[in-house]
Amino acid sequence: MDRFVVGTGRCGSTLLSAMLHEDPSILSISEFFIGLDKERRFHESTARADRLAALLSRDMIEQLNFSKRRIIVPEIRYPYGTPGSRFTLDDAMPWILQIALPSLSATPDALFDELIRFCTLLPEQPLADQYRAVFRWLADRHNAADWVERSGSSMEYLDELMTLFPEGRYLHLHRDGHEAALSMREHESFRFVVAWRYDIPDQDGVPYSTMRTFDPSSGPSMSDDLTKIMQARAPVEYFGRYWTAQVIEGCRAIAKLDSSHHMALAFEDLVRDPEGKLEAITDFFELCGDRRAARKNAAALVRGSPSTRFETLTREEQHQLRDACAPGMRVLGR
């Protein structure tokens, strides 16, 4: 069975992924699809092994906008600077080496090499079967019976994912839009995305579209304009609008699913009753075995509900954020 956890950015899916990972019979694969080439990850016209290996091996040049500025978001797990690590902060590297493989192995470079060798031996087959073979190989490599893939902001491409995996099971984790948006505002990656999407000016009035991004021939300056906007916090309404856009786009896709292939779960309910909700997820994904001990270990990862940020805003900011999030909140029935 194909199993996916989907949601907006900052919806709590990273925590859920870690909770699932507490069960050794489940391989929780984090952030596999989100950074792959958007033109190819779901649309390869052929599914030859060499093309799959090339897709997974492609250096993500865009990541240098962050690493060359020494901006490393918490989700990045690659062990920069440790003995034997292949890449430095000044190198471009394949996307799956940033989060997915380091979340599974203390030696991600070696795991990457093994995976690419495996990919080159696969027969030509539908792209979905190629991905299934990769996930099955990773699960077997880690003695896991089942796999679950989870990528942040996957609501943006959910329709494409569902087209590739029409019989998959999709767990939609959602969170209060105001808090998700404010969490995005504290995260450099989302500041970058929101600045690009809405062409937001920095505090000096310089819009994103005029800013310098990474030039492979020279690299960015540590004091360039893009650094300023990645460190700034745009008005809250833009993050609310972005969250709403993700919700609406993803929920249009979810509406096409049969009810047996879709489960909605509020993040707030997960942290309030972690063991109970993990049991419900186990049933939905049809995961086998007695997992009571694993659920207790997973529940211990929850440190209560995160502190809220909405009350710290000015009254005007609260009004703007409510307006921006209102369409998404209605879609979710919140």
C-alpha positions as CSV (number, residue, x, y, z in Angstrom):
1,M,0.0,0.0,0.0
2,D,1.2,3.5,-0.8
3,R,1.0,5.7,2.3
4,F,1.4,9.5,2.4
5,V,1.1,12.2,5.1
6,V,0.2,15.5,3.5
7,G,-0.3,19.0,4.7
8,T,0.7,22.7,4.4
9,G,4.0,24.1,5.6
10,R,4.4,24.1,9.4
11,C,1.4,21.9,10.0
12,G,3.2,19.6,12.5
13,S,4.0,16.8,10.0
14,T,7.6,16.8,11.0
15,L,6.6,15.8,14.5
16,L,4.2,13.1,13.2
17,S,7.0,11.8,11.0
18,A,9.3,11.5,14.0
19,M,6.5,9.8,16.0
20,L,6.0,7.2,13.3
21,H,9.7,6.6,13.2
22,E,9.6,5.4,16.8
23,D,8.1,2.1,15.5
24,P,11.0,0.1,13.9
25,S,8.5,-1.7,11.7
26,I,7.6,1.6,9.9
27,L,10.0,3.5,7.7
28,S,9.1,7.1,8.0
29,I,10.5,8.8,4.9
30,S,10.8,12.6,5.3
31,E,10.8,15.3,2.5
32,F,11.5,12.9,-0.4
33,F,9.5,14.6,-3.1
34,I,9.3,18.3,-2.2
35,G,12.8,19.2,-3.4
36,L,13.0,17.0,-6.5
37,D,12.8,18.6,-10.0
38,K,9.2,19.9,-10.3
39,E,9.2,19.2,-14.1
40,R,10.2,15.6,-13.7
41,R,9.3,14.2,-10.3
42,F,5.8,13.2,-11.3
43,H,5.9,13.6,-15.1
44,E,8.7,11.5,-16.5
45,S,7.6,10.3,-19.9
46,T,9.8,7.3,-19.5
47,A,10.7,5.5,-16.4
48,R,14.1,4.1,-17.2
49,A,16.5,3.3,-14.4
50,D,19.1,5.8,-15.6
51,R,16.6,8.6,-15.6
52,L,15.4,7.8,-12.1
53,A,19.0,7.7,-10.9
54,A,19.7,11.1,-12.6
55,L,16.6,12.6,-11.0
56,L,17.6,11.6,-7.5
57,S,21.3,12.5,-8.1
58,R,20.6,16.0,-9.5
59,D,22.4,18.7,-7.5
60,M,20.0,21.2,-6.0
61,I,21.7,24.4,-7.0
62,E,18.9,26.4,-5.4
63,Q,20.0,25.2,-1.9
64,L,23.1,27.3,-2.2
65,N,21.0,30.4,-1.7
66,F,20.8,29.2,1.9
67,S,24.0,27.2,2.7
68,K,26.4,29.8,1.2
69,R,24.8,32.3,3.5
70,R,25.2,29.9,6.4
71,I,21.5,29.7,6.8
72,I,20.6,26.1,7.8
73,V,17.0,25.4,8.7
74,P,16.4,22.9,11.5
75,E,15.0,20.3,9.1
76,I,18.3,19.9,7.3
77,R,19.9,16.8,8.7
78,Y,23.0,16.4,6.6
79,P,26.2,16.2,8.9
80,Y,28.1,19.1,7.5
81,G,31.6,19.3,8.9
82,T,31.8,15.8,10.4
83,P,34.6,13.5,9.4
84,G,33.9,11.6,6.2
85,S,31.1,13.9,5.0
86,R,31.3,14.4,1.3
87,F,29.7,17.9,1.1
88,T,30.4,21.3,2.6
89,L,28.1,24.3,3.0
90,D,29.7,25.7,-0.2
91,D,28.7,22.6,-2.3
92,A,25.5,21.9,-4.2
93,M,24.2,18.5,-3.3
94,P,21.2,16.1,-4.2
95,W,18.0,17.0,-2.4
96,I,17.5,13.6,-0.8
97,L,20.8,14.0,1.0
98,Q,19.6,17.0,2.9
99,I,16.8,15.5,4.9
100,A,15.4,12.2,3.7
101,L,18.6,10.0,3.9
102,P,20.2,11.7,7.0
103,S,16.9,11.0,8.8
104,L,17.4,7.3,8.2
105,S,21.2,6.8,8.5
106,A,24.2,8.2,10.3
107,T,26.2,7.7,7.1
108,P,23.9,9.3,4.5
109,D,26.6,9.5,1.8
110,A,27.1,5.7,1.9
111,L,23.3,5.1,1.9
112,F,23.0,7.5,-1.1
113,D,25.6,5.5,-3.1
114,E,23.9,2.2,-2.3
115,L,20.5,3.7,-3.4
116,I,21.7,5.0,-6.7
117,R,23.4,1.7,-7.5
118,F,20.1,0.0,-6.8
119,C,18.2,2.5,-9.0
120,T,20.5,1.8,-12.0
121,L,19.6,-1.9,-11.8
122,L,15.8,-1.4,-11.9
123,P,13.9,-2.4,-15.0
124,E,12.0,0.1,-17.1
125,Q,8.6,0.4,-15.5
126,P,6.0,3.0,-14.6
127,L,7.3,5.9,-12.6
128,A,5.1,5.0,-9.6
129,D,6.6,1.5,-9.6
130,Q,10.1,3.0,-9.6
131,Y,9.3,5.1,-6.5
132,R,7.7,2.1,-4.9
133,A,10.8,0.1,-5.6
134,V,13.0,2.8,-4.0
135,F,10.7,3.0,-0.9
136,R,10.6,-0.8,-0.6
137,W,14.4,-1.0,-0.9
138,L,14.8,1.6,1.8
139,A,12.3,-0.2,4.1
140,D,14.0,-3.6,3.6
141,R,17.4,-2.0,4.1
142,H,16.1,-0.8,7.6
143,N,14.2,-4.0,8.4
144,A,10.9,-2.2,8.2
145,A,7.6,-3.8,7.0
146,D,5.9,-0.7,5.8
147,W,6.8,2.8,4.6
148,V,5.1,6.2,4.9
149,E,6.3,9.3,3.0
150,R,5.8,12.8,4.3
151,S,6.8,16.1,2.8
152,G,6.0,19.5,4.1
153,S,3.9,21.8,1.9
154,S,2.8,18.7,-0.1
155,M,-0.7,20.2,-0.4
156,E,0.8,22.3,-3.3
157,Y,1.4,19.2,-5.4
158,L,-1.1,16.8,-4.0
159,D,-3.1,16.5,-7.2
160,E,0.0,15.4,-9.1
161,L,0.9,12.9,-6.3
162,M,-2.6,11.5,-6.4
163,T,-2.5,11.1,-10.2
164,L,0.7,9.1,-9.8
165,F,-0.6,7.1,-6.8
166,P,-4.4,6.9,-7.3
167,E,-4.9,4.0,-4.9
168,G,-2.7,5.5,-2.2
169,R,-3.9,6.4,1.3
170,Y,-3.6,10.0,2.3
171,L,-3.5,11.3,5.8
172,H,-4.2,15.1,5.8
173,L,-2.7,16.7,8.9
174,H,-3.9,20.3,9.3
175,R,-3.3,23.0,11.9
176,D,-4.9,26.3,12.9
177,G,-4.1,28.6,10.0
178,H,-3.1,31.6,12.1
179,E,-0.5,29.6,14.0
180,A,0.8,27.8,10.9
181,A,1.2,31.1,9.1
182,L,3.0,32.7,12.1
183,S,5.3,29.6,12.3
184,M,6.1,30.1,8.7
185,R,7.1,33.7,9.4
186,E,9.7,32.4,11.8
187,H,11.2,30.0,9.2
188,E,13.8,31.2,6.7
189,S,12.7,28.9,4.0
190,F,9.1,30.2,4.1
191,R,10.3,33.8,4.2
192,F,12.1,33.1,1.0
193,V,9.1,31.4,-0.6
194,V,6.6,34.1,0.4
195,A,9.0,36.9,-0.7
196,W,9.3,35.2,-4.1
197,R,5.6,34.4,-4.5
198,Y,4.3,37.9,-3.5
199,D,7.3,40.0,-4.6
200,I,7.6,41.4,-1.1
201,P,10.0,44.4,-0.5
202,D,12.5,44.4,2.3
203,Q,12.6,47.1,5.0
204,D,14.4,49.4,2.5
205,G,11.6,49.0,-0.1
206,V,13.6,46.7,-2.4
207,P,11.2,44.1,-3.9
208,Y,12.3,40.5,-4.2
209,S,12.2,40.5,-8.0
210,T,15.1,42.9,-8.1
211,M,17.3,41.0,-5.6
212,R,20.3,39.0,-6.3
213,T,20.1,35.2,-5.9
214,F,22.9,32.8,-6.2
215,D,25.3,33.1,-9.1
216,P,27.3,29.8,-9.5
217,S,30.2,31.7,-11.0
218,S,30.8,34.0,-8.0
219,G,28.4,33.1,-5.2
220,P,26.3,35.5,-3.1
221,S,27.6,38.2,-0.9
222,M,27.0,37.7,2.8
223,S,25.4,41.2,2.9
224,D,23.4,41.1,-0.3
225,D,19.7,42.0,-0.5
226,L,18.4,38.5,-0.5
227,T,20.0,37.9,2.9
228,K,18.1,40.9,4.2
229,I,14.7,39.6,3.2
230,M,15.4,36.0,4.4
231,Q,16.2,37.5,7.8
232,A,13.2,39.9,7.8
233,R,9.6,39.1,8.7
234,A,7.1,40.2,6.0
235,P,3.7,41.4,7.1
236,V,1.7,38.5,8.6
237,E,-1.1,38.7,6.0
238,Y,1.2,37.3,3.3
239,F,1.9,34.2,5.3
240,G,-1.8,33.8,5.9
241,R,-2.5,34.2,2.2
242,Y,0.1,31.6,1.4
243,W,-1.3,29.1,4.0
244,T,-4.8,29.6,2.5
245,A,-3.6,29.0,-1.0
246,Q,-2.0,25.7,0.0
247,V,-5.1,24.6,1.9
248,I,-7.5,25.4,-1.0
249,E,-5.3,23.8,-3.6
250,G,-4.8,20.6,-1.6
251,C,-8.4,20.3,-0.5
252,R,-9.5,20.5,-4.2
253,A,-7.5,17.4,-4.8
254,I,-8.6,15.7,-1.6
255,A,-12.2,16.1,-2.7
256,K,-11.5,13.6,-5.5
257,L,-10.6,10.9,-3.1
258,D,-12.9,8.1,-1.9
259,S,-13.4,8.4,1.9
260,S,-11.6,5.1,2.5
261,H,-8.4,6.7,1.0
262,H,-8.5,9.9,3.0
263,M,-8.2,10.7,6.7
264,A,-8.1,14.2,8.1
265,L,-6.4,14.9,11.5
266,A,-6.0,18.2,13.3
267,F,-2.6,18.7,14.7
268,E,-4.1,20.0,17.9
269,D,-5.9,16.7,18.4
270,L,-2.7,14.8,17.7
271,V,-0.8,16.6,20.5
272,R,-3.8,16.3,22.8
273,D,-4.2,12.5,22.4
274,P,-1.1,11.2,20.7
275,E,-1.6,7.5,21.6
276,G,-5.2,7.5,20.5
277,K,-4.5,9.3,17.3
278,L,-1.6,7.1,16.4
279,E,-3.9,4.1,16.9
280,A,-6.3,5.7,14.4
281,I,-3.5,6.3,12.0
282,T,-2.4,2.7,12.3
283,D,-5.9,1.5,11.4
284,F,-6.2,3.9,8.5
285,F,-2.9,2.9,7.0
286,E,-3.6,-0.8,7.8
287,L,-0.3,-1.2,9.6
288,C,0.0,-4.6,11.1
289,G,1.2,-5.8,14.5
290,D,1.0,-4.8,18.2
291,R,2.4,-1.3,18.4
292,R,1.4,-0.3,21.9
293,A,5.1,0.2,23.1
294,A,5.9,2.2,20.0
295,R,2.9,4.4,20.6
296,K,4.1,5.2,24.1
297,N,7.6,6.1,22.9
298,A,6.1,8.2,20.2
299,A,3.7,10.0,22.6
300,A,6.7,10.9,24.7
301,L,8.0,13.1,21.9
302,V,5.0,15.4,22.4
303,R,5.8,18.2,24.7
304,G,2.3,19.5,24.9
305,S,0.7,22.0,22.6
306,P,3.1,24.6,21.2
307,S,2.8,28.1,22.6
308,T,0.5,30.3,20.4
309,R,1.8,33.5,18.7
310,F,-1.5,35.0,17.6
311,E,-2.1,36.9,20.9
312,T,1.3,38.6,20.6
313,L,0.2,40.4,17.4
314,T,-1.2,43.9,17.4
315,R,-4.9,44.2,16.9
316,E,-4.4,45.4,13.3
317,E,-2.1,42.4,12.6
318,Q,-4.7,40.0,14.1
319,H,-7.4,41.5,11.8
320,Q,-5.2,41.2,8.7
321,L,-4.2,37.6,9.5
322,R,-7.8,36.5,10.2
323,D,-8.9,37.9,6.9
324,A,-6.1,36.2,5.0
325,C,-6.7,32.8,6.7
326,A,-10.5,32.9,6.6
327,P,-11.0,31.1,3.3
328,G,-8.7,28.3,4.3
329,M,-10.2,28.0,7.7
330,R,-13.7,27.7,6.2
331,V,-12.5,24.9,3.8
332,L,-11.2,23.0,6.8
333,G,-14.3,23.6,8.8
334,R,-12.4,25.4,11.5
